[in-house]
């Protein structure tokens, strides 16, 4: 599985992940994990919760054609699992 990264403003990232905008920090980013299908996004997010992660934004289709959801791991790191229907 490959990871991807996209630059976005802290305000947009907080909004996408359904998290409050926090103070500036050197760790304000998310790691993106690509999925092969919408079903895989859903399956992986279920596994995340079973493994102790916290779903912050449930998977849904975004206006730009990406189906994704966000979660944090037990240490608070933010991740997005996504399927880009445009590719």
N, C-alpha and C positions, 0 to 999 in steps of 0.2 A: 504494500500500500504506500502510495506516495503522499507527501504533505505539500500543501501550497500555502502561500501567504499573500495577503493583499493589504495595501496601505489604505487606511480609512481614518477619518477623524475619530478621536475618542468619543465624541458625542454620538456619532453614527454607530460605532461599535456597541456602546452601551444600549442604545435603542434597539439594535438588531438582536442583541443577546438578552433583552428584557432585564437589564441590570441597571442600578442607579449609577450615574456618572460620579466617579470617585476623584480623589485628588490626583494630580499628575504624578506618574511614576515611570521608572525605566522598564517596567514589566507590563505596560498596558498594550497588549496585543493578544490575538488569538491564533491558535494553530488550526489550520483547516485540513480535514481528512476527506478525500474524495471517495464517493461511493459509486457503484456501478448502476444503481437503480434507486428509485424512490423506496422500494421495499427494503433494500439494503440499508438505507438511511434509518428507516423505522426500526429494523432489526438491531442495528448497532446501538441506537439510542436506548433500546430496551436492555441490551447487555451492559451498557454503561451504568444504568440505574441498579441493576443486579450487583454489579461490581463495586458499588459505593459512590458512584458519581451523582451529581445533582443536575437534573435537567433545568436549564434556565429559560429556554425558549423552545417550545415544542416544534417539531418539524412542520413546515408549511411551504407552499409555493410562494416565492417572492415575485414581485412585479417584473423583474428582469429575467425570469425563467429558471431560477435556481431553487431547488427544493432542499431545505436545510433546517437543522436544529442546532442549538447550542447547549453545552453542558460544562460544568466545572468538575475537575477531579478532586479527590479529598484534600489536596494541598491548595486548592483555589485557582489552579490554572484553567484558563478558558479555552475551549475547543469548539469547532464547528464541524459537523459532518454534513457534506453537501453532495448533491447530484445536479450537475449543470445540464439541463435539457437542451441547451444551445450547442453543445459540442457533439 
